[in-house]
Amino acid sequence: MMFNTHLLSLLIWLPIIGGFVTLGLNDRGAVAKWLSLFVSGMTLSLSVPLWTWFKSGTAAMQFVERTPWISTIHSEYFIGVDGISMPLILLTTFTTVLIVIASWSNVQKRVAQYFAAFLILEGLMIGVFAALDGVLFYVFWEAMLIPMFIIIGVWGGPRRVYATIKFFLYTFIGSLLMLVALIYMYLKSGSYELAVFQRMPLTLHEQTFIFLAFFAAFAVKVPMWPVHTWLPDAHVEAPTGGSVVLAAIMLKMGGYGFLRFSLPMAPDASRELDWLIIALSLIAVVYIGFVALAQRDMKKLIAYSSIAHMGFVTLGMFIGFQIVANTARTSGIELGIDGAVVQMLSHGLVSGAMFLCVGVMYDRVHSREISAYGGVVNTMPKFAAFMVLFALANSGLPGTSGFIGEFMVILAAFKANVWYAFLAATILVLGAAYTLWLVKRVIFGEIGNEKVAALEDLNGREFLVLGVLAVAVLLVGLWPAPLLDVMRASTQHLAEQLLLSKIPL
Amino acid sequence: MQGIYLTIALAPLAAAVIAGLFGKAIGRAGAHSVTILGVGMSCVLSFYVLYQFLFNGMPAYDGTVYTWLVSDGLTMNVGFLIDRLSALMMVVVTFVSLMVHVYTIGYMHDDDGYTRFFSYISLFTFSMLMLVMANNFLQLFFGWEAVGVVSYLLIGFWYTRPTAIFANLKAFLVNRVGDFGFVLGIAAVLRYTGSLDYATVFAHADQIAAAQIQISSSITWPAITFTCLCLFVGAMGKSAQVPLHVWLPDSMEGPTPISALIHAATMVTAGIFMVARMSPLFELSETALSTVLIIGSTTAFFMGLIGIVSNDIKRVVAYSTLSQLGYMTVALGVSAYGAGIFHLMTHAFFKALLFLAAGSVIMAMHHEQDMRKMGGLRKYLPITYWTCLVGSLALIGFPGTSGFFSKDALIDAVHLSHRTGHWYAYFCVLSGVFITALYTFRMFFMTFHGQPRMDHHTQEQLHESPWVVTLPLILLAIPSAVIGWMTVEPVLFGDYFKGALHVLPANDVLAEVGEEFHGSALEFLWAGCKSLPVLLAALGVLTAWWFFLKRPDLADAAERRFKWLHTILVNKFGFDWFYENVLVAGARRLGGGLWRFGDQIVIDEGFVNGSARSVGWLGSVMRYAQSGYLYHYAFAMILGLASFLMWLLWRT
């Protein structure tokens, strides 16, 4: 059955083709909106079977499609998903529909192009998560930058040019080093298949270079301290939809890259250099936590909060080596990786929701400054309820998705070393401090000024978007078991790969 | 029985959801009916469960409701452990909650947030039940944080008041500092026992006791001490122990019903409950218990002192709560967990009563809370007066009242204990009795006796509160008066807590106390009447009467004479000042500094823009090489050739 065997291709190409058709609509904005809603809705519904038909007992790639592509370099059109990439694809399709709905009436210029950019971006991002061939991955990875670059550069704020160039150069320089690593491994193995890369023996020396090359690409994307400063600028200048995609999905590419490339392809180097990642992750949690406290711009604050939360992702992935080194046992490795993946998914929901909340206010007041608000709850009680919920989720409240990943990573970190857990757990205080202080200044209090007094509460469309996200945040928070069940075989497989040395004897 | 347990927990949740989401549709009466029905159902069923334990010898229940997640071979469940400890807590929580629900109909009558308030307090009841019914650390933490959030929402219930939204943020953050320790404690438990379920953890407590934890390359600590101290930090946050107590007085910014329910009777006792629940772990660490003892006695004594100088009726009761929480913590510290829980129970009744009575006064006074503007309210509020008297007597430990039994047993237990710090603790709890009586009756006399000091307009409109307010007062006054008498024999001297609380035989001071009185309440009462605490309490009441009723000028003179002491107390020992001006301001300054220096100057200006600029600079320098003049190029060629030749010559 074609549908069955080409499901992933459909998910990749339907939004891309739909995007180009939308692009052709040019000045017929209304049609473009409905078309992009239809396309993204279709993509979302098509991604549901990806979950329901997924066989969770195996770490093998599923929904695999494989045909020769560029035969001169033995590159193939080779795609498939496992328990780690499948939920990320679902997050992508889910988020894109919400972005289309949320952006419905707050874009004035070049409407068709705006929606087209998001559709194309969606297809490319799914491609990144599905690609099992190095060249294919690299093409999607770099192509993804183009629509994002355009989204910030065309529909962005006043300093958008600085932000786009910073964003582009940062990520592009990192990616080029990754390309070098990919080519090196191809020259050694004669194939671009990722599984081959994961299996091929490499000396520690080679692995170290490969690890550092990947590190350059992924650390920028995550982003890890100190290569994080592009993110606040990009977020501040990006339109709401751009911020949501950036926070919810693009940052996850970095985490995904560590899981798919760095850890299994260079396990020995990962073990040797785990101190680097752990140190940078903990700096992200503590340093960035303090920096977030000092922000006066809502989007910047949430951007910094994202960096701190992504610190848990990288910490959870690499903590396993320390657990083995310090306890001589492997129990805890999977806990860390599972925690990292859950944290990525949850952060997608929560930070996306937070940026949407800022967007709702920005649409009305046209300011992102915290001081331009105050007492929003008086005029927007429904909105305030959502914002408080998401803020609590961002503070890692149990019962919301934000808790799970942090909790698991702290539990795993403690197994490795008390101090890792100690530093990581500071997010309980710092995260609550910057998030709820934001809520206090923006949402609570007397009505701050006449603009706030004139605010209108959520309309039906906004209510729908935030409501769906709220349900998702609570659902995942209250019952994450199905998610973990889907991931289990893949994280177990990854944990085994970590422990196997690839150094040739 | 599982169906009953689920109903107990979920009925308030369902009611909260209905009142919260459909408050507009069902209206005010709908909202209070549905929540009272939900909590009432829980309350009746909780009593039924307790009845089954007491009279039908029902065994404890430990079962899973659903699997939250499985990772790394570790199963994290949501499940219930219903034993005599949780059954007692369930009854206390649901009963006080029910009373508060009814009371709220009167208290919040004119408030715009009526339905929202009912939704919150029902949600709180659900969260608190999840906390006490948990059979594992995960759910405990869920309930722990959930009650914290509802407390946050309720302290900031009047969200336009700057003081309220300051207080709720403060409360949440201080609690988070406690939770920080709590999470590390849970992580330690998992590391050394491989499980988060109570039963497994307690069964493997010896594994924690055997382990050492590496703090640095040269320092190792016994893991059990580390674990217990971390868990206790969590308890310090929630149960407001020094130095994490600062949020509780400020939490009085919330409406009075929740001060009674959350910040006196239930949530703040969660830390006490937790430590008692973890008694199999705490028993293994003398160091941890000593710390608990010292922190508890410090709180009991010093927080009581502040109560003497406070003029806000609610704050007096709040400081009294802090002090009484200190008493409970002291009980835990001497391994008299049963006494701690027993005092928790009696305190829940009489302190909820005192808060609700204070609320009734505040209503009558048109939301005036300053006791200096009260006085002589006795004749206007007779029911409030008499119930408040019962509550006050219970609080000071008047012989025969519930507070007498719980506090006296506790003090006797401290007296018999040999734990490090017991002398300090004994001094604190004994002098605390005097202080308690002093501030309690200072409040009582200033409010109800003497000359009316309110303005004429207020005085004209003074009248007793409606029955929805007075009925809960009466229903709470009854247990405040008699519950100690009725239950002291089985709960403290009997084996009520057998299997639920774990005490090493060598530490069992409570059994010694029981033996002294042959397990008889009557003997205990008789002995107590002649004991030092009762004498001190009487002295305290007398002092209050003399200073604040008979000769108020003496109080003013004393205040002037001991100005320095008064200043220290009014400034609450400077904790707030230190936290706000040093810790919070420091954190903000550090954040700003890291941002401006680290992010903006070093990383952005230095590395990012710097590398862009250096490329630009390189380009501009290189441009001179491309001048277009032939002789420049020729000269460069000659120079290059020459240096190349030189190099070759030098090599050979």
Contacts between the chains, C-beta under 8 A, distances in Angstrom:
chain1	res1	chain2	res2	distance
A	166	B	608	6.9
A	169	B	612	8.0
A	170	B	608	7.8
A	226	B	603	5.3
A	226	B	607	7.6
A	229	B	599	5.7
A	229	B	603	5.1
A	229	B	604	5.1
A	229	B	608	6.2
A	230	B	608	8.0
A	287	B	594	5.8
A	287	B	598	7.0
A	290	B	587	6.5
A	290	B	590	5.2
A	290	B	591	3.9
A	290	B	594	5.4
A	290	B	595	8.0
A	291	B	591	5.5
A	291	B	594	5.1
A	291	B	595	4.4
A	291	B	598	7.4
A	291	B	599	6.2
A	292	B	591	7.1
A	293	B	587	6.2
A	293	B	588	5.8
A	293	B	591	3.7
A	293	B	592	8.0
A	294	B	588	6.5
A	294	B	591	3.7
A	294	B	592	4.0
A	294	B	594	7.6
A	294	B	595	4.7
A	295	B	595	7.5
A	331	B	72	6.4
A	331	B	73	7.1
A	331	B	194	7.3
A	332	B	72	6.6
A	333	B	72	7.3
A	334	B	71	6.2
A	334	B	72	3.9
A	334	B	73	7.8
A	335	B	71	5.4
A	335	B	72	4.0
A	335	B	74	6.7
A	338	B	71	4.3
A	338	B	72	6.7
A	339	B	71	7.6
A	375	B	159	8.0
A	375	B	160	6.6
A	377	B	159	5.6
A	378	B	160	6.9
A	388	B	153	7.8
A	392	B	149	6.1
A	397	B	145	5.7
A	397	B	146	7.9
A	397	B	149	6.1
A	398	B	138	7.9
A	398	B	141	5.9
A	398	B	142	4.1
A	398	B	145	4.8
A	398	B	146	7.0
A	399	B	142	6.0
A	399	B	145	7.7
A	399	B	146	6.4
A	403	B	145	7.9
A	404	B	69	7.2
A	407	B	138	8.0
A	407	B	141	8.0
A	407	B	183	7.4
A	408	B	71	6.5
A	410	B	183	5.8
A	410	B	184	7.8
A	410	B	187	5.7
A	411	B	186	7.5
A	411	B	187	5.0
A	411	B	190	5.4
A	411	B	191	8.0
A	413	B	187	7.6
A	414	B	184	6.8
A	414	B	187	3.5
A	414	B	188	6.4
A	414	B	190	7.3
A	414	B	191	5.4
A	415	B	187	7.9
A	415	B	190	7.9
A	415	B	191	5.2
A	417	B	214	7.8
A	418	B	184	7.7
A	418	B	213	6.2
A	418	B	214	7.1
A	418	B	215	6.6
A	418	B	226	7.8
A	421	B	184	5.9
A	421	B	187	5.5
A	422	B	184	6.6
A	425	B	180	5.3
A	425	B	183	5.3
A	425	B	184	5.8
A	426	B	180	7.0
A	428	B	176	5.2
A	428	B	179	5.5
A	428	B	180	4.8
A	428	B	183	6.3
A	429	B	173	6.6
A	429	B	176	4.8
A	429	B	177	5.6
A	429	B	180	5.6
A	432	B	172	6.1
A	432	B	173	6.0
A	432	B	176	4.7
A	433	B	173	5.7
A	433	B	176	7.8
A	433	B	587	7.4
A	436	B	152	7.8
A	436	B	169	5.6
A	436	B	172	6.0
A	436	B	173	7.4
A	437	B	169	6.5
A	440	B	165	5.3
A	440	B	166	7.8
A	440	B	169	5.1
A	443	B	159	7.8
A	444	B	156	6.2
A	444	B	159	4.5
A	444	B	160	7.7
A	444	B	165	4.2
A	445	B	159	7.1
A	445	B	160	6.3
A	445	B	162	6.5
A	445	B	165	5.9
A	446	B	160	5.0
A	446	B	162	7.6
A	479	B	66	7.3
A	479	B	68	7.0
A	480	B	68	6.7
A	480	B	69	4.6
A	481	B	66	7.9
A	481	B	67	5.3
A	481	B	68	6.3
A	481	B	69	4.8
A	481	B	70	6.5
A	483	B	69	7.8
A	484	B	69	4.6
A	484	B	70	6.0
A	484	B	71	5.4
A	485	B	70	7.2
A	488	B	70	7.4
A	488	B	71	7.5
